[in-house]
Amino acid sequence: MKTRERIALAVAQVDGCDYCLSAHTYLGLNLAKISPEEIALNRHGESGDAKANAAVKFAATVVRERGHVSDDDIKAVRDAGFSDGQIVEIISVTAENVFTNLLNTVAETDIDFPVVRAAEAA
């Protein structure tokens, strides 16, 4: 659950989706029990945990580069201990979050969580 929330935070920040950033900050703090410091790192595409850092960094890169990742990007995730199947899962979670970011941005969904703004960097 923590890795999924960390990825969701990184993707929402890259996409600039305030609704998803607000929702996943709340879920990260209250359900996944991620510290505020870790959430700030996640928003920057990083993590204080080495293995999670590789996953979050990769997810942010996938979004920023629109899937055009390098062999070195893949190698970094593998070197952190992720299998090819787990890399596919990281990409799947990333894509799921891109979808919800787009949906909530287009719909201009009212934020029903404590508001966090992507423009206000962590």
Short mmCIF file of the C-alpha atoms (twelve columns), coordinates in Angstrom:
data_MODEL
# 
_entry.id   MODEL 
# 
loop_
_atom_site.group_PDB 
_atom_site.id 
_atom_site.type_symbol 
_atom_site.label_atom_id 
_atom_site.label_alt_id 
_atom_site.label_comp_id 
_atom_site.label_asym_id 
_atom_site.label_seq_id 
_atom_site.Cartn_x 
_atom_site.Cartn_y 
_atom_site.Cartn_z 
_atom_site.pdbx_PDB_model_num 
ATOM 1   C CA . MET A 1   0.000   0.000  0.000   1 
ATOM 2   C CA . LYS A 2   2.801   2.463  0.815   1 
ATOM 3   C CA . THR A 3   4.452   2.085  -2.581  1 
ATOM 4   C CA . ARG A 4   1.132   2.604  -4.377  1 
ATOM 5   C CA . GLU A 5   0.494   5.800  -2.418  1 
ATOM 6   C CA . ARG A 6   4.046   7.009  -2.978  1 
ATOM 7   C CA . ILE A 7   3.623   6.488  -6.725  1 
ATOM 8   C CA . ALA A 8   0.212   8.199  -6.673  1 
ATOM 9   C CA . LEU A 9   1.736   11.247 -4.972  1 
ATOM 10  C CA . ALA A 10  4.591   11.481 -7.482  1 
ATOM 11  C CA . VAL A 11  2.251   11.115 -10.459 1 
ATOM 12  C CA . ALA A 12  -0.266  13.653 -9.122  1 
ATOM 13  C CA . GLN A 13  2.532   16.157 -8.599  1 
ATOM 14  C CA . VAL A 14  3.941   15.667 -12.099 1 
ATOM 15  C CA . ASP A 15  0.437   15.899 -13.604 1 
ATOM 16  C CA . GLY A 16  -0.527  18.870 -11.440 1 
ATOM 17  C CA . CYS A 17  -3.758  17.261 -10.251 1 
ATOM 18  C CA . ASP A 18  -4.745  19.004 -7.019  1 
ATOM 19  C CA . TYR A 19  -7.638  16.622 -6.361  1 
ATOM 20  C CA . CYS A 20  -5.470  13.499 -6.551  1 
ATOM 21  C CA . LEU A 21  -2.615  15.156 -4.695  1 
ATOM 22  C CA . SER A 22  -5.006  16.116 -1.887  1 
ATOM 23  C CA . ALA A 23  -6.622  12.655 -1.786  1 
ATOM 24  C CA . HIS A 24  -3.346  10.726 -1.798  1 
ATOM 25  C CA . THR A 25  -1.733  13.015 0.753   1 
ATOM 26  C CA . TYR A 26  -4.657  12.287 3.060   1 
ATOM 27  C CA . LEU A 27  -4.589  8.540  2.319   1 
ATOM 28  C CA . GLY A 28  -0.817  8.416  2.638   1 
ATOM 29  C CA . LEU A 29  -0.826  10.118 6.026   1 
ATOM 30  C CA . ASN A 30  -3.872  8.401  7.507   1 
ATOM 31  C CA . LEU A 31  -4.076  4.936  5.954   1 
ATOM 32  C CA . ALA A 32  -0.607  4.076  4.686   1 
ATOM 33  C CA . LYS A 33  0.983   5.906  7.651   1 
ATOM 34  C CA . ILE A 34  3.558   7.690  5.494   1 
ATOM 35  C CA . SER A 35  5.312   10.547 7.280   1 
ATOM 36  C CA . PRO A 36  4.910   14.150 6.103   1 
ATOM 37  C CA . GLU A 37  8.627   14.176 5.255   1 
ATOM 38  C CA . GLU A 38  8.243   11.083 3.084   1 
ATOM 39  C CA . ILE A 39  5.209   12.582 1.340   1 
ATOM 40  C CA . ALA A 40  7.276   15.658 0.502   1 
ATOM 41  C CA . LEU A 41  9.961   13.402 -0.987  1 
ATOM 42  C CA . ASN A 42  7.351   11.422 -2.928  1 
ATOM 43  C CA . ARG A 43  6.004   14.613 -4.466  1 
ATOM 44  C CA . HIS A 44  9.524   15.213 -5.807  1 
ATOM 45  C CA . GLY A 45  9.691   11.690 -7.252  1 
ATOM 46  C CA . GLU A 46  11.856  10.376 -4.430  1 
ATOM 47  C CA . SER A 47  11.660  8.289  -1.259  1 
ATOM 48  C CA . GLY A 48  13.731  7.895  1.879   1 
ATOM 49  C CA . ASP A 49  13.519  4.119  1.401   1 
ATOM 50  C CA . ALA A 50  16.036  2.918  -1.215  1 
ATOM 51  C CA . LYS A 51  13.786  0.364  -2.913  1 
ATOM 52  C CA . ALA A 52  10.723  2.628  -2.877  1 
ATOM 53  C CA . ASN A 53  12.925  5.442  -4.221  1 
ATOM 54  C CA . ALA A 54  13.621  3.418  -7.355  1 
ATOM 55  C CA . ALA A 55  9.907   2.735  -7.905  1 
ATOM 56  C CA . VAL A 56  8.787   6.324  -7.289  1 
ATOM 57  C CA . LYS A 57  11.578  7.804  -9.391  1 
ATOM 58  C CA . PHE A 58  10.753  5.404  -12.224 1 
ATOM 59  C CA . ALA A 59  7.023   6.226  -12.035 1 
ATOM 60  C CA . ALA A 60  7.717   9.959  -12.170 1 
ATOM 61  C CA . THR A 61  10.045  9.420  -15.127 1 
ATOM 62  C CA . VAL A 62  7.420   7.352  -16.961 1 
ATOM 63  C CA . VAL A 63  4.953   10.231 -16.635 1 
ATOM 64  C CA . ARG A 64  7.389   13.046 -17.437 1 
ATOM 65  C CA . GLU A 65  8.811   11.193 -20.446 1 
ATOM 66  C CA . ARG A 66  5.404   9.858  -21.539 1 
ATOM 67  C CA . GLY A 67  6.691   6.287  -21.413 1 
ATOM 68  C CA . HIS A 68  9.934   6.949  -23.280 1 
ATOM 69  C CA . VAL A 69  12.225  5.666  -20.546 1 
ATOM 70  C CA . SER A 70  15.839  4.708  -21.086 1 
ATOM 71  C CA . ASP A 71  17.575  1.382  -20.595 1 
ATOM 72  C CA . ASP A 72  19.294  3.004  -17.609 1 
ATOM 73  C CA . ASP A 73  15.892  3.826  -16.077 1 
ATOM 74  C CA . ILE A 74  14.850  0.167  -16.357 1 
ATOM 75  C CA . LYS A 75  18.217  -1.015 -15.049 1 
ATOM 76  C CA . ALA A 76  17.913  1.216  -11.965 1 
ATOM 77  C CA . VAL A 77  14.563  -0.353 -11.059 1 
ATOM 78  C CA . ARG A 78  15.882  -3.869 -11.641 1 
ATOM 79  C CA . ASP A 79  19.026  -3.106 -9.621  1 
ATOM 80  C CA . ALA A 80  16.788  -2.005 -6.729  1 
ATOM 81  C CA . GLY A 81  15.334  -5.510 -6.634  1 
ATOM 82  C CA . PHE A 82  12.212  -5.273 -8.785  1 
ATOM 83  C CA . SER A 83  11.395  -8.127 -11.160 1 
ATOM 84  C CA . ASP A 84  10.111  -7.514 -14.675 1 
ATOM 85  C CA . GLY A 85  6.604   -8.382 -13.446 1 
ATOM 86  C CA . GLN A 86  6.888   -5.851 -10.643 1 
ATOM 87  C CA . ILE A 87  8.090   -3.226 -13.123 1 
ATOM 88  C CA . VAL A 88  4.920   -3.874 -15.128 1 
ATOM 89  C CA . GLU A 89  2.945   -3.364 -11.886 1 
ATOM 90  C CA . ILE A 90  4.711   -0.028 -11.294 1 
ATOM 91  C CA . ILE A 91  3.787   1.034  -14.825 1 
ATOM 92  C CA . SER A 92  0.192   -0.143 -14.287 1 
ATOM 93  C CA . VAL A 93  -0.187  1.829  -11.050 1 
ATOM 94  C CA . THR A 94  1.364   4.832  -12.788 1 
ATOM 95  C CA . ALA A 95  -1.078  4.559  -15.712 1 
ATOM 96  C CA . GLU A 96  -4.039  4.133  -13.352 1 
ATOM 97  C CA . ASN A 97  -3.046  7.341  -11.586 1 
ATOM 98  C CA . VAL A 98  -2.528  9.253  -14.832 1 
ATOM 99  C CA . PHE A 99  -6.083  8.244  -15.770 1 
ATOM 100 C CA . THR A 100 -7.583  9.417  -12.483 1 
ATOM 101 C CA . ASN A 101 -5.546  12.635 -12.655 1 
ATOM 102 C CA . LEU A 102 -6.899  13.367 -16.124 1 
ATOM 103 C CA . LEU A 103 -10.447 12.462 -15.119 1 
ATOM 104 C CA . ASN A 104 -10.444 14.677 -12.040 1 
ATOM 105 C CA . THR A 105 -8.775  17.556 -13.855 1 
ATOM 106 C CA . VAL A 106 -11.255 17.468 -16.741 1 
ATOM 107 C CA . ALA A 107 -14.212 17.062 -14.368 1 
ATOM 108 C CA . GLU A 108 -12.899 19.799 -12.068 1 
ATOM 109 C CA . THR A 109 -13.795 17.530 -9.170  1 
ATOM 110 C CA . ASP A 110 -14.427 19.382 -5.920  1 
ATOM 111 C CA . ILE A 111 -11.657 18.592 -3.459  1 
ATOM 112 C CA . ASP A 112 -13.248 16.880 -0.477  1 
ATOM 113 C CA . PHE A 113 -9.970  16.302 1.384   1 
ATOM 114 C CA . PRO A 114 -7.662  18.819 3.055   1 
ATOM 115 C CA . VAL A 115 -6.452  20.776 0.034   1 
ATOM 116 C CA . VAL A 116 -2.913  20.309 -1.279  1 
ATOM 117 C CA . ARG A 117 -1.869  22.262 -4.355  1 
ATOM 118 C CA . ALA A 118 0.675   20.928 -6.859  1 
ATOM 119 C CA . ALA A 119 1.799   24.494 -7.539  1 
ATOM 120 C CA . GLU A 120 2.824   24.775 -3.903  1 
ATOM 121 C CA . ALA A 121 5.878   22.525 -3.953  1 
ATOM 122 C CA . ALA A 122 6.387   20.357 -0.909  1 
# 
